[in-house]
Amino acid sequence: MKPDSIRSVSDVIHERSDYKNWMPKGMICTALAITALFLILFIVFGLTGIVSGALKTVLFVVFLAVTVIGAAVTLWMFLLYRAFDYNGKRQMSRQIIEGVAEYVKLPDGGKCLDVGCGSGALTIAVAKRNPKARVIGIDRWGKEYASYNKPLCERNARAEGVTNTSFQKGDATKLDFADETFDAVTSNYVYHNIPGDRQSYLLETLRTLKKGGTFALHDIFSRSRYGDMQAFVGKLLDMGYEKVELIETTDKYMKKHEAVWMELSGSALLVGKK
Ligand SMILES: C[S@@+](CC[C@H](N)C(=O)[O-])C[C@H]1O[C@@H](n2cnc3c(N)ncnc32)[C@H](O)[C@@H]1O
């Protein structure tokens, strides 16, 4: 048995961070499996002589249509996976995370909350930039993002040599923190995943921010998901918040045409001071 000090150094050397992918591999595999199933059904019922007449025509059209749509969706998911890949050529996720983290400035000894931390990427990026502060990542984990979990976040923090983070399970719609706990709050691409009144989720996050604290919340703030965000900015200003701004990021971290095909149109950073 190696002494602890030696074990932790060798662990850091051998561990590599793995932030996974915003497009879960499991979803691509499921789409691929469904497409393959319908391709088989198309071949069996649409091309061979097992059925005949009108029924054969109907099955031919239906199974072919589902196969083509399934193949297109699978290809789209695969292209997203490739663009988001942390180690790929485009590295879009890394650019967004680093871009959002740039907006989070913490005082020495300060505390930051990252809502919906996933695999810990933003929590760790903020912690690296603010080594004298603490950053807490919360996430509900599981569900569609099955590969994200707390041990993964902790492994990633260790692999990056970061010691000022902690991670815990939590719900963005009802945070387990008292009012005015944090010096900064941040989040990336989380609230749009949650059905319901998304402006109220923003207010729930801001509830935990201290007076004078800052926020940098990145999401797809489209009208269909959030309603009128300019009115929300006005509401925050009326509540006494300062320097509240919605900064479009579809020409900052991505190209406009990428935002369109990736369904990220409306991406923006909501920043300001309480
Ligand atoms: C697209 S991922 C983004 C993860 C991370 N913020 C990042 O930028 O890598 C969305 C995350 O939101 C989390 N999430 C969704 N609904 C949530 C909720 N109600 N409370 C907490 N986390 C939630 C998911 O578990 C997932 O980790």
PDBQT file of the ligand as one rigid body, heavy atoms in Angstrom, charges set to zero:
ROOT
HETATM    1  C1  LIG A 301     -26.781  20.101 -21.396  1.00  0.00    +0.000 C 
HETATM    2  S1  LIG A 301     -26.388  19.537 -19.791  1.00  0.00    +0.000 S 
HETATM    3  C2  LIG A 301     -25.261  20.847 -19.307  1.00  0.00    +0.000 C 
HETATM    4  C3  LIG A 301     -24.338  20.420 -18.200  1.00  0.00    +0.000 C 
HETATM    5  C4  LIG A 301     -23.327  21.480 -17.751  1.00  0.00    +0.000 C 
HETATM    6  N1  LIG A 301     -23.978  22.681 -17.286  1.00  0.00    +0.000 N 
HETATM    7  C5  LIG A 301     -22.359  21.793 -18.866  1.00  0.00    +0.000 C 
HETATM    8  O1  LIG A 301     -22.381  22.918 -19.356  1.00  0.00    +0.000 OA
HETATM    9  O2  LIG A 301     -21.590  20.904 -19.259  1.00  0.00    +0.000 OA
HETATM   10  C6  LIG A 301     -27.853  19.882 -18.846  1.00  0.00    +0.000 C 
HETATM   11  C7  LIG A 301     -27.725  19.507 -17.380  1.00  0.00    +0.000 C 
HETATM   12  O3  LIG A 301     -28.854  20.019 -16.689  1.00  0.00    +0.000 OA
HETATM   13  C8  LIG A 301     -29.177  19.110 -15.654  1.00  0.00    +0.000 C 
HETATM   14  N2  LIG A 301     -30.548  19.357 -15.192  1.00  0.00    +0.000 N 
HETATM   15  C9  LIG A 301     -31.689  19.266 -15.912  1.00  0.00    +0.000 A 
HETATM   16  N3  LIG A 301     -32.753  19.555 -15.125  1.00  0.00    +0.000 NA
HETATM   17  C10 LIG A 301     -32.271  19.832 -13.885  1.00  0.00    +0.000 A 
HETATM   18  C11 LIG A 301     -32.876  20.207 -12.646  1.00  0.00    +0.000 A 
HETATM   19  N4  LIG A 301     -34.207  20.340 -12.503  1.00  0.00    +0.000 N 
HETATM   20  N5  LIG A 301     -32.074  20.435 -11.587  1.00  0.00    +0.000 NA
HETATM   21  C12 LIG A 301     -30.733  20.299 -11.686  1.00  0.00    +0.000 A 
HETATM   22  N6  LIG A 301     -30.108  19.947 -12.830  1.00  0.00    +0.000 NA
HETATM   23  C13 LIG A 301     -30.864  19.724 -13.926  1.00  0.00    +0.000 A 
HETATM   24  C14 LIG A 301     -28.997  17.761 -16.335  1.00  0.00    +0.000 C 
HETATM   25  O4  LIG A 301     -28.903  16.699 -15.401  1.00  0.00    +0.000 OA
HETATM   26  C15 LIG A 301     -27.701  18.005 -17.110  1.00  0.00    +0.000 C 
HETATM   27  O5  LIG A 301     -26.581  17.679 -16.342  1.00  0.00    +0.000 OA
ENDROOT
TORSDOF 0
